[in-house]
Amino acid sequence: MDDDALSDNRRLWDRWTEINAGSDFYDVASFRDGRRPIRLADYEREEIGPVEVKTLLHLQCHFGLDTLSWARLGARVTGADFSEAGIAMARELATEVDLPATFVIANLYDLPTALDGEFDIVYTSRGVLGWLPDLDGWARVAAHFVKPGGFFYITEIHPVAQVFEGEGVKPGELRLIYPYWSHQESLRFDVKGSYADPTASTDGLVEHGWNHSLGEMVTALIDAGLRIDFLHEFDFVEWPVEFLVDGGDGRWRLPPGTKGELPLFFSVKATKPLIG
């Protein structure tokens, strides 16, 4: 990632931290007071399994809600993100809810120089891969932190869903416009609000993104020395997308009656083989 793109994206995520932490989408108040103590999808808790006393590293952790959810389930957690505002909020939130957690400020590609150790679980949650230009480098960093016998887990929007125009379209209107495979030049957008609050002020901020295919992502993990345990695909997205409709369960799907089907989200678990 060039310095300008990195700086633009960091400024954006610093601002989004402020917006998102106060949004109904995240509803931080109910996390603080225990009304909604865990912010993890049912399927990812099932796929990852029990985490009591296990060490867990959360890459690109934003302001730590998912990280601290794993801590509430008994994991010994570390979160990492390149946004100083995000990590500051995560540390503050950990103190407020009295959960032990370590949070590190680092660009993902530089994390091995900022953090020591290996982890039972390296976890990456939704909405992260599109901010990274180099999948091979990402996979090497993820694998670097997985201890032998441990595993990496990601749940993320499906790259098929990323090829369609997501703004200014009607539900069910699939307008093919973006690349499916990795590309060197970033997709640059002027930002209007946040995915958590589209009405928020973000004047002058821009984002840089990169699409990657599912095959490229899986191959990068394999090349980094991990063994794929499963790849699951789902029919929903975990946030609003204009060509989808609200399913009433906090997930967005193709409108009822749509001809055909599309994968919209996925999860992958990949294990590091034991040495010897």
Short mmCIF file of the C-alpha atoms (twelve columns), coordinates in Angstrom:
data_MODEL
# 
_entry.id   MODEL 
# 
loop_
_atom_site.group_PDB 
_atom_site.id 
_atom_site.type_symbol 
_atom_site.label_atom_id 
_atom_site.label_alt_id 
_atom_site.label_comp_id 
_atom_site.label_asym_id 
_atom_site.label_seq_id 
_atom_site.Cartn_x 
_atom_site.Cartn_y 
_atom_site.Cartn_z 
_atom_site.pdbx_PDB_model_num 
ATOM 1   C CA . MET A 1   0.000   0.000   0.000   1 
ATOM 2   C CA . ASP A 2   1.494   3.357   -0.958  1 
ATOM 3   C CA . ASP A 3   1.847   6.040   1.706   1 
ATOM 4   C CA . ASP A 4   -0.969  8.222   0.342   1 
ATOM 5   C CA . ALA A 5   -3.488  5.374   0.280   1 
ATOM 6   C CA . LEU A 6   -2.436  4.232   3.742   1 
ATOM 7   C CA . SER A 7   -2.742  7.761   5.139   1 
ATOM 8   C CA . ASP A 8   -6.135  8.307   3.506   1 
ATOM 9   C CA . ASN A 9   -7.481  5.025   4.866   1 
ATOM 10  C CA . ARG A 10  -6.089  5.652   8.338   1 
ATOM 11  C CA . ARG A 11  -7.712  9.105   8.480   1 
ATOM 12  C CA . LEU A 12  -10.973 7.519   7.372   1 
ATOM 13  C CA . TRP A 13  -10.898 4.808   10.028  1 
ATOM 14  C CA . ASP A 14  -9.972  7.321   12.727  1 
ATOM 15  C CA . ARG A 15  -13.119 9.258   11.794  1 
ATOM 16  C CA . TRP A 16  -15.204 6.108   11.409  1 
ATOM 17  C CA . THR A 17  -14.192 5.035   14.913  1 
ATOM 18  C CA . GLU A 18  -15.851 8.149   16.299  1 
ATOM 19  C CA . ILE A 19  -18.937 7.670   14.130  1 
ATOM 20  C CA . ASN A 20  -19.284 3.922   14.582  1 
ATOM 21  C CA . ALA A 21  -18.780 3.923   18.337  1 
ATOM 22  C CA . GLY A 22  -21.790 6.215   18.686  1 
ATOM 23  C CA . SER A 23  -24.012 4.461   16.155  1 
ATOM 24  C CA . ASP A 24  -27.086 2.292   16.642  1 
ATOM 25  C CA . PHE A 25  -25.423 -0.223  14.322  1 
ATOM 26  C CA . TYR A 26  -22.804 -1.049  16.972  1 
ATOM 27  C CA . ASP A 27  -24.923 -0.122  20.020  1 
ATOM 28  C CA . VAL A 28  -21.898 0.062   22.307  1 
ATOM 29  C CA . ALA A 29  -24.067 0.986   25.304  1 
ATOM 30  C CA . SER A 30  -25.694 -2.440  25.371  1 
ATOM 31  C CA . PHE A 31  -22.271 -4.079  25.190  1 
ATOM 32  C CA . ARG A 32  -21.074 -2.019  28.137  1 
ATOM 33  C CA . ASP A 33  -24.054 -2.802  30.364  1 
ATOM 34  C CA . GLY A 34  -24.346 -6.456  29.352  1 
ATOM 35  C CA . ARG A 35  -27.678 -6.368  27.528  1 
ATOM 36  C CA . ARG A 36  -25.861 -7.594  24.392  1 
ATOM 37  C CA . PRO A 37  -22.627 -8.936  25.818  1 
ATOM 38  C CA . ILE A 38  -21.426 -10.921 22.795  1 
ATOM 39  C CA . ARG A 39  -21.120 -9.429  19.295  1 
ATOM 40  C CA . LEU A 40  -20.310 -12.525 17.292  1 
ATOM 41  C CA . ALA A 41  -22.348 -14.429 14.722  1 
ATOM 42  C CA . ASP A 42  -23.838 -17.736 15.775  1 
ATOM 43  C CA . TYR A 43  -22.137 -19.601 12.947  1 
ATOM 44  C CA . GLU A 44  -18.653 -18.243 13.718  1 
ATOM 45  C CA . ARG A 45  -18.925 -19.215 17.385  1 
ATOM 46  C CA . GLU A 46  -19.939 -22.704 16.269  1 
ATOM 47  C CA . GLU A 47  -17.195 -22.949 13.646  1 
ATOM 48  C CA . ILE A 48  -14.446 -21.689 15.935  1 
ATOM 49  C CA . GLY A 49  -15.632 -23.664 18.936  1 
ATOM 50  C CA . PRO A 50  -14.783 -23.162 22.623  1 
ATOM 51  C CA . VAL A 51  -12.112 -20.534 23.299  1 
ATOM 52  C CA . GLU A 52  -11.697 -20.743 27.085  1 
ATOM 53  C CA . VAL A 53  -8.062  -20.071 28.095  1 
ATOM 54  C CA . LYS A 54  -6.972  -20.076 24.445  1 
ATOM 55  C CA . THR A 55  -4.893  -17.227 23.067  1 
ATOM 56  C CA . LEU A 56  -6.584  -15.294 20.257  1 
ATOM 57  C CA . LEU A 57  -5.197  -12.583 17.991  1 
ATOM 58  C CA . HIS A 58  -7.744  -10.407 16.198  1 
ATOM 59  C CA . LEU A 59  -6.325  -8.778  13.065  1 
ATOM 60  C CA . GLN A 60  -7.846  -5.441  11.934  1 
ATOM 61  C CA . CYS A 61  -9.899  -5.290  15.125  1 
ATOM 62  C CA . HIS A 62  -11.370 -1.757  14.709  1 
ATOM 63  C CA . PHE A 63  -12.386 -0.614  18.215  1 
ATOM 64  C CA . GLY A 64  -12.478 -4.064  19.739  1 
ATOM 65  C CA . LEU A 65  -16.113 -5.144  20.117  1 
ATOM 66  C CA . ASP A 66  -15.512 -8.551  18.537  1 
ATOM 67  C CA . THR A 67  -12.172 -8.888  20.311  1 
ATOM 68  C CA . LEU A 68  -13.745 -8.235  23.697  1 
ATOM 69  C CA . SER A 69  -16.631 -10.559 22.863  1 
ATOM 70  C CA . TRP A 70  -14.094 -13.385 22.608  1 
ATOM 71  C CA . ALA A 71  -12.632 -12.244 25.921  1 
ATOM 72  C CA . ARG A 72  -16.072 -12.557 27.504  1 
ATOM 73  C CA . LEU A 73  -16.141 -16.125 26.223  1 
ATOM 74  C CA . GLY A 74  -12.878 -16.860 28.015  1 
ATOM 75  C CA . ALA A 75  -10.166 -16.241 25.414  1 
ATOM 76  C CA . ARG A 76  -6.951  -14.390 26.226  1 
ATOM 77  C CA . VAL A 77  -7.184  -11.747 23.529  1 
ATOM 78  C CA . THR A 78  -4.926  -9.419  21.597  1 
ATOM 79  C CA . GLY A 79  -6.297  -6.995  19.018  1 
ATOM 80  C CA . ALA A 80  -4.352  -5.121  16.348  1 
ATOM 81  C CA . ASP A 81  -5.353  -2.243  14.090  1 
ATOM 82  C CA . PHE A 82  -3.647  0.625   12.259  1 
ATOM 83  C CA . SER A 83  -6.050  3.277   13.587  1 
ATOM 84  C CA . GLU A 84  -4.808  5.035   16.708  1 
ATOM 85  C CA . ALA A 85  -8.355  6.200   17.427  1 
ATOM 86  C CA . GLY A 86  -9.649  2.647   17.100  1 
ATOM 87  C CA . ILE A 87  -7.065  1.204   19.476  1 
ATOM 88  C CA . ALA A 88  -7.595  4.029   21.966  1 
ATOM 89  C CA . MET A 89  -11.328 3.289   21.962  1 
ATOM 90  C CA . ALA A 90  -10.681 -0.451  22.313  1 
ATOM 91  C CA . ARG A 91  -8.446  0.082   25.339  1 
ATOM 92  C CA . GLU A 92  -10.995 2.417   26.913  1 
ATOM 93  C CA . LEU A 93  -13.802 -0.059  26.319  1 
ATOM 94  C CA . ALA A 94  -11.781 -2.942  27.783  1 
ATOM 95  C CA . THR A 95  -11.245 -0.900  30.943  1 
ATOM 96  C CA . GLU A 96  -14.916 0.073   31.166  1 
ATOM 97  C CA . VAL A 97  -16.139 -3.531  30.929  1 
ATOM 98  C CA . ASP A 98  -13.241 -4.850  33.058  1 
ATOM 99  C CA . LEU A 99  -11.912 -7.369  30.551  1 
ATOM 100 C CA . PRO A 100 -8.205  -8.203  30.203  1 
ATOM 101 C CA . ALA A 101 -7.026  -7.488  26.668  1 
ATOM 102 C CA . THR A 102 -3.954  -6.269  24.812  1 
ATOM 103 C CA . PHE A 103 -4.337  -3.860  21.901  1 
ATOM 104 C CA . VAL A 104 -1.545  -2.988  19.464  1 
ATOM 105 C CA . ILE A 105 -1.320  -0.153  16.929  1 
ATOM 106 C CA . ALA A 106 0.215   -1.400  13.689  1 
ATOM 107 C CA . ASN A 107 -0.361  -1.598  9.968   1 
ATOM 108 C CA . LEU A 108 -1.140  -5.277  9.342   1 
ATOM 109 C CA . TYR A 109 1.912   -5.825  7.148   1 
ATOM 110 C CA . ASP A 110 4.181   -4.402  9.887   1 
ATOM 111 C CA . LEU A 111 2.601   -6.341  12.750  1 
ATOM 112 C CA . PRO A 112 5.360   -8.997  13.022  1 
ATOM 113 C CA . THR A 113 7.774   -6.196  13.996  1 
ATOM 114 C CA . ALA A 114 5.346   -4.799  16.594  1 
ATOM 115 C CA . LEU A 115 4.059   -7.979  18.247  1 
ATOM 116 C CA . ASP A 116 5.790   -11.124 19.470  1 
ATOM 117 C CA . GLY A 117 4.410   -14.592 20.022  1 
ATOM 118 C CA . GLU A 118 2.131   -17.186 18.471  1 
ATOM 119 C CA . PHE A 119 -1.557  -17.770 19.118  1 
ATOM 120 C CA . ASP A 120 -3.970  -20.688 19.276  1 
ATOM 121 C CA . ILE A 121 -6.396  -18.738 17.082  1 
ATOM 122 C CA . VAL A 122 -5.811  -15.903 14.626  1 
ATOM 123 C CA . TYR A 123 -9.172  -14.342 13.863  1 
ATOM 124 C CA . THR A 124 -10.270 -11.890 11.191  1 
ATOM 125 C CA . SER A 125 -13.822 -10.595 11.103  1 
ATOM 126 C CA . ARG A 126 -15.992 -9.126  8.391   1 
ATOM 127 C CA . GLY A 127 -15.171 -6.175  6.169   1 
ATOM 128 C CA . VAL A 128 -11.363 -6.324  6.177   1 
ATOM 129 C CA . LEU A 129 -9.826  -7.842  3.035   1 
ATOM 130 C CA . GLY A 130 -10.906 -5.012  0.757   1 
ATOM 131 C CA . TRP A 131 -8.538  -2.638  2.553   1 
ATOM 132 C CA . LEU A 132 -5.469  -4.735  1.722   1 
ATOM 133 C CA . PRO A 133 -3.627  -4.610  -1.626  1 
ATOM 134 C CA . ASP A 134 -1.421  -7.677  -1.086  1 
ATOM 135 C CA . LEU A 135 -3.142  -10.973 -0.226  1 
ATOM 136 C CA . ASP A 136 0.086   -12.982 -0.178  1 
ATOM 137 C CA . GLY A 137 1.569   -10.611 2.392   1 
ATOM 138 C CA . TRP A 138 -1.631  -10.727 4.427   1 
ATOM 139 C CA . ALA A 139 -1.627  -14.531 4.472   1 
ATOM 140 C CA . ARG A 140 2.035   -14.667 5.507   1 
ATOM 141 C CA . VAL A 141 1.339   -12.355 8.447   1 
ATOM 142 C CA . ALA A 142 -1.702  -14.382 9.508   1 
ATOM 143 C CA . ALA A 143 0.219   -17.669 9.293   1 
ATOM 144 C CA . HIS A 144 3.208   -16.150 11.111  1 
ATOM 145 C CA . PHE A 145 1.113   -15.727 14.254  1 
ATOM 146 C CA . VAL A 146 -0.619  -19.142 14.243  1 
ATOM 147 C CA . LYS A 147 1.122   -21.626 16.522  1 
ATOM 148 C CA . PRO A 148 1.587   -25.174 15.205  1 
ATOM 149 C CA . GLY A 149 -1.678  -27.012 15.788  1 
ATOM 150 C CA . GLY A 150 -3.576  -23.714 15.957  1 
ATOM 151 C CA . PHE A 151 -5.745  -22.208 13.261  1 
ATOM 152 C CA . PHE A 152 -6.662  -19.095 11.330  1 
ATOM 153 C CA . TYR A 153 -10.311 -18.166 10.850  1 
ATOM 154 C CA . ILE A 154 -11.955 -15.522 8.684   1 
ATOM 155 C CA . THR A 155 -15.556 -14.626 7.960   1 
ATOM 156 C CA . GLU A 156 -15.998 -11.997 5.260   1 
ATOM 157 C CA . ILE A 157 -18.184 -10.630 2.490   1 
ATOM 158 C CA . HIS A 158 -17.956 -12.876 -0.573  1 
ATOM 159 C CA . PRO A 159 -15.911 -11.427 -3.452  1 
ATOM 160 C CA . VAL A 160 -18.781 -12.213 -5.814  1 
ATOM 161 C CA . ALA A 161 -20.898 -9.670  -3.916  1 
ATOM 162 C CA . GLN A 162 -18.150 -7.078  -4.346  1 
ATOM 163 C CA . VAL A 163 -18.357 -6.954  -8.146  1 
ATOM 164 C CA . PHE A 164 -21.802 -5.300  -8.172  1 
ATOM 165 C CA . GLU A 165 -22.631 -1.624  -7.749  1 
ATOM 166 C CA . GLY A 166 -23.746 -1.130  -4.148  1 
ATOM 167 C CA . GLU A 167 -25.052 2.427   -4.335  1 
ATOM 168 C CA . GLY A 168 -27.851 4.010   -6.347  1 
ATOM 169 C CA . VAL A 169 -29.399 0.662   -7.267  1 
ATOM 170 C CA . LYS A 170 -32.691 -1.022  -6.401  1 
ATOM 171 C CA . PRO A 171 -33.096 -4.286  -4.464  1 
ATOM 172 C CA . GLY A 172 -32.337 -7.129  -6.844  1 
ATOM 173 C CA . GLU A 173 -30.596 -4.868  -9.374  1 
ATOM 174 C CA . LEU A 174 -27.234 -6.533  -10.001 1 
ATOM 175 C CA . ARG A 175 -25.098 -4.126  -11.984 1 
ATOM 176 C CA . LEU A 176 -21.681 -5.653  -12.730 1 
ATOM 177 C CA . ILE A 177 -19.069 -2.909  -12.437 1 
ATOM 178 C CA . TYR A 178 -16.033 -3.869  -10.281 1 
ATOM 179 C CA . PRO A 179 -13.182 -6.369  -10.742 1 
ATOM 180 C CA . TYR A 180 -13.354 -9.844  -9.258  1 
ATOM 181 C CA . TRP A 181 -9.644  -10.700 -9.278  1 
ATOM 182 C CA . SER A 182 -6.874  -8.789  -7.512  1 
ATOM 183 C CA . HIS A 183 -5.734  -5.548  -9.110  1 
ATOM 184 C CA . GLN A 184 -2.773  -3.273  -8.473  1 
ATOM 185 C CA . GLU A 185 -4.432  0.138   -8.710  1 
ATOM 186 C CA . SER A 186 -6.823  0.880   -5.879  1 
ATOM 187 C CA . LEU A 187 -10.504 1.624   -6.261  1 
ATOM 188 C CA . ARG A 188 -10.845 5.166   -4.919  1 
ATOM 189 C CA . PHE A 189 -14.101 6.563   -3.551  1 
ATOM 190 C CA . ASP A 190 -15.185 9.819   -1.961  1 
ATOM 191 C CA . VAL A 191 -16.728 8.793   1.356   1 
ATOM 192 C CA . LYS A 192 -20.264 9.677   2.359   1 
ATOM 193 C CA . GLY A 193 -20.889 8.800   5.978   1 
ATOM 194 C CA . SER A 194 -20.128 5.375   7.393   1 
ATOM 195 C CA . TYR A 195 -21.561 1.919   6.810   1 
ATOM 196 C CA . ALA A 196 -22.810 2.235   10.390  1 
ATOM 197 C CA . ASP A 197 -24.265 5.724   9.910   1 
ATOM 198 C CA . PRO A 198 -24.641 6.899   6.281   1 
ATOM 199 C CA . THR A 199 -25.787 10.342  7.442   1 
ATOM 200 C CA . ALA A 200 -22.615 11.167  9.388   1 
ATOM 201 C CA . SER A 201 -20.296 13.926  8.198   1 
ATOM 202 C CA . THR A 202 -17.126 12.743  6.423   1 
ATOM 203 C CA . ASP A 203 -16.451 15.721  4.167   1 
ATOM 204 C CA . GLY A 204 -13.210 15.412  2.228   1 
ATOM 205 C CA . LEU A 205 -12.375 11.857  3.281   1 
ATOM 206 C CA . VAL A 206 -11.604 9.192   0.688   1 
ATOM 207 C CA . GLU A 207 -11.094 5.448   0.763   1 
ATOM 208 C CA . HIS A 208 -8.874  3.115   -1.233  1 
ATOM 209 C CA . GLY A 209 -9.889  -0.500  -1.722  1 
ATOM 210 C CA . TRP A 210 -8.861  -3.664  -3.509  1 
ATOM 211 C CA . ASN A 211 -10.956 -6.655  -4.559  1 
ATOM 212 C CA . HIS A 212 -9.625  -10.223 -4.409  1 
ATOM 213 C CA . SER A 213 -11.075 -13.481 -5.643  1 
ATOM 214 C CA . LEU A 214 -11.978 -16.358 -3.354  1 
ATOM 215 C CA . GLY A 215 -9.482  -18.594 -5.131  1 
ATOM 216 C CA . GLU A 216 -6.675  -16.071 -4.624  1 
ATOM 217 C CA . MET A 217 -7.489  -15.790 -0.926  1 
ATOM 218 C CA . VAL A 218 -7.548  -19.559 -0.339  1 
ATOM 219 C CA . THR A 219 -4.383  -20.089 -2.389  1 
ATOM 220 C CA . ALA A 220 -2.554  -17.374 -0.441  1 
ATOM 221 C CA . LEU A 221 -3.346  -19.148 2.836   1 
ATOM 222 C CA . ILE A 222 -2.159  -22.481 1.437   1 
ATOM 223 C CA . ASP A 223 1.052   -20.918 0.096   1 
ATOM 224 C CA . ALA A 224 1.655   -19.429 3.559   1 
ATOM 225 C CA . GLY A 225 1.739   -22.930 5.023   1 
ATOM 226 C CA . LEU A 226 -1.811  -23.372 6.292   1 
ATOM 227 C CA . ARG A 227 -4.119  -26.317 5.567   1 
ATOM 228 C CA . ILE A 228 -7.701  -25.470 4.611   1 
ATOM 229 C CA . ASP A 229 -10.153 -27.242 6.927   1 
ATOM 230 C CA . PHE A 230 -13.309 -25.821 5.358   1 
ATOM 231 C CA . LEU A 231 -14.731 -23.119 3.133   1 
ATOM 232 C CA . HIS A 232 -18.391 -22.261 3.758   1 
ATOM 233 C CA . GLU A 233 -20.538 -19.862 1.724   1 
ATOM 234 C CA . PHE A 234 -23.683 -18.073 2.915   1 
ATOM 235 C CA . ASP A 235 -26.649 -16.285 1.335   1 
ATOM 236 C CA . PHE A 236 -26.454 -13.097 3.420   1 
ATOM 237 C CA . VAL A 237 -24.369 -10.000 4.102   1 
ATOM 238 C CA . GLU A 238 -23.944 -8.725  7.657   1 
ATOM 239 C CA . TRP A 239 -24.628 -5.062  6.804   1 
ATOM 240 C CA . PRO A 240 -26.935 -3.053  4.500   1 
ATOM 241 C CA . VAL A 241 -26.283 -3.306  0.746   1 
ATOM 242 C CA . GLU A 242 -28.636 -1.500  -1.623  1 
ATOM 243 C CA . PHE A 243 -29.191 -4.420  -3.998  1 
ATOM 244 C CA . LEU A 244 -30.225 -6.594  -1.035  1 
ATOM 245 C CA . VAL A 245 -33.161 -6.431  1.390   1 
ATOM 246 C CA . ASP A 246 -33.281 -6.616  5.180   1 
ATOM 247 C CA . GLY A 247 -34.107 -10.174 6.200   1 
ATOM 248 C CA . GLY A 248 -35.389 -9.078  9.602   1 
ATOM 249 C CA . ASP A 249 -32.592 -10.938 11.387  1 
ATOM 250 C CA . GLY A 250 -29.831 -8.352  11.052  1 
ATOM 251 C CA . ARG A 251 -28.739 -9.785  7.706   1 
ATOM 252 C CA . TRP A 252 -29.355 -8.685  4.123   1 
ATOM 253 C CA . ARG A 253 -30.266 -11.060 1.297   1 
ATOM 254 C CA . LEU A 254 -31.443 -11.037 -2.296  1 
ATOM 255 C CA . PRO A 255 -35.144 -10.082 -2.544  1 
ATOM 256 C CA . PRO A 256 -37.628 -12.962 -2.275  1 
ATOM 257 C CA . GLY A 257 -38.487 -14.310 -5.706  1 
ATOM 258 C CA . THR A 258 -35.111 -13.460 -7.236  1 
ATOM 259 C CA . LYS A 259 -34.230 -15.929 -9.960  1 
ATOM 260 C CA . GLY A 260 -31.035 -17.794 -9.176  1 
ATOM 261 C CA . GLU A 261 -28.740 -17.571 -6.178  1 
ATOM 262 C CA . LEU A 262 -25.471 -15.898 -5.235  1 
ATOM 263 C CA . PRO A 263 -22.959 -16.479 -2.433  1 
ATOM 264 C CA . LEU A 264 -22.767 -13.288 -0.379  1 
ATOM 265 C CA . PHE A 265 -20.619 -14.168 2.644   1 
ATOM 266 C CA . PHE A 266 -18.100 -16.892 3.455   1 
ATOM 267 C CA . SER A 267 -15.977 -18.384 6.210   1 
ATOM 268 C CA . VAL A 268 -12.672 -20.238 6.099   1 
ATOM 269 C CA . LYS A 269 -10.781 -22.154 8.764   1 
ATOM 270 C CA . ALA A 270 -7.152  -23.067 8.081   1 
ATOM 271 C CA . THR A 271 -4.839  -24.985 10.436  1 
ATOM 272 C CA . LYS A 272 -1.050  -24.798 10.814  1 
ATOM 273 C CA . PRO A 273 0.284   -28.371 10.833  1 
ATOM 274 C CA . LEU A 274 2.191   -29.585 13.870  1 
ATOM 275 C CA . ILE A 275 5.948   -29.510 13.424  1 
ATOM 276 C CA . GLY A 276 7.435   -32.932 12.768  1 
# 
